[in-house]
Amino acid sequence: MHIRNRNELIEYLELHAPSKAIARALQEGQVENLGAFKQILPVFQYGFIVKVISRFNKTWYVAIYASNIHEWRAQIIDTVPWNEWIGEFIANKLYQGDNPEQYREQAMKGE
């Protein structure tokens, strides 16, 4: 499966949400694509991170990473590795995320 845009990223996550609570929050809450990262811990893989906020203000960071050439996985992660954000270098909104200026600042801080 190829993920080519934000809609496909969110569709993948809706089908493969790591928990029922996240699946529900994807429908009822807020969703933010944080963009692409060259290495996401603890999986040590390239991928995307999506921030999901439930209507009760519970926040999850979900990594969607390639485990094989055509196979993706979704996993909850504890922190966003901003120093690994690569959206600045790729002229594609999927990779840049929903708010690239804000993410660029985060990446520069290395938080």
Buried (B, 14 or more C-beta within 10 A) or exposed (E): EEBEEBEEBBEBBBEBBBEEBBBBBBEEBEBBBBBBBEBBEEBEBBBBBBBBBBEEEEEBBBBBBBEEEEEBBBBEBEEBBBBBBBBBEEEEBBBBBBBBEEBBEBBEEEE
